[in-house]
Amino acid sequence: MKLTDNFGRLIKDLRLSVTPRCNLRCLYCHPLDWETTEPPGTVTVEDVRHFLKAGSMLGLEAVRFTGGEPLVRKELPQMIEAARDTEGIRDIAITTNALLFRRRAKELVAAGLQRVNISLDSATPEVFKAMTRGGDVGKVLDAIELSFELKLEPVKLNAVMIRGMNEGEVVPLAKLSLDRPLHVRFLEYMHLDNSNPEEYQRRFIAGAETKAKLEREFGPLEKVDSDPSAPARVYKIKGSVGTIGFINPVTEAFCSKCSRLRLTSDKAMRPCLLTDLEMDIAWAFEAQNPVEAITDAILLATDRKPAFGNTLPTLRERVMIGIGG
Ligand code: SAM
């Protein structure tokens, strides 16, 4: 079965947030008064199993576990196992800051983890520490090596570019792709943190500016063939082993090819990252036949997917860390 929305978009990817908690406190992401425990009502392994069963029967085929920080969730391996055991789910990945990766990698791989997207806004220890309010970049670099050892490929790195924080990191991050098959992707900062709109505009860096900076350093980037339905525009530095991607949700919105649905850790469905539209579906998990009820909820969320998200700085009801990036 294939699931399409009212605009003919194929819906096949799920972002599933497993916790609101995070062990980093990135300046642009983590409000200081954020959750430090999983609140009652947070999605359980059984909930994940039911959701994936319903989703896969409708045509969802890829799941990316996120948060908060998915590696702080004790039951993550059991959730990955539930994905592995669901017929039709073909791609199982996590988006992670990777701090706890060395500690947890073996159990995750044994459970069926196939790929990792590692967030790394800076490869310079002091800059990383400042941006994350105390994080140790050494652990992230170690996690990258471990991902290769464990063959969790392709290994993708995501860096959100923010003026005054990490614009000086563009070249060092890109250099990581020179002699390793790493996919370094530069993301535009979205107004999903309820920052002051002027402050946001001041800090925003367009992908084109990042690309121009790289071309000044390395010469023209070479276009690489890539999945046209994926949001990243992919290039490489001449002679490099890895690639450089640009994900520009603000200056080059990719809503027309959006294939995603999101489930938050408190069981709300988000048809679109960039609108406040949200459906509390906790009731469906409590229903006598949860898979059937969740199926109805997924269909309703698909039906409500808007044509476009809103990238303008507006007050959001939920910020990125609570939605699941
Ligand atoms: N803790 C995990 C991690 O660090 O990857 C998963 C959750 S985090 C919210 C997912 C991604 O969203 C991170 O790469 C983070 O940099 C990105 N992110 C957070 N706020 C953002 C924003 N306002 N605009 C763009 N990306 C953002």
Boltz pocket constraint, residues with backbone or C-beta under 6 A from the ligand:
constraints:
  - pocket:
      binder: B
      contacts: [[A, 22], [A, 28], [A, 29], [A, 66], [A, 67], [A, 68], [A, 69], [A, 70], [A, 95], [A, 96], [A, 97], [A, 117], [A, 118], [A, 119], [A, 120], [A, 158], [A, 160], [A, 187], [A, 188], [A, 189], [A, 190], [A, 191], [A, 192], [A, 193], [A, 320], [A, 321], [A, 324], [A, 325]]
      max_distance: 6.0
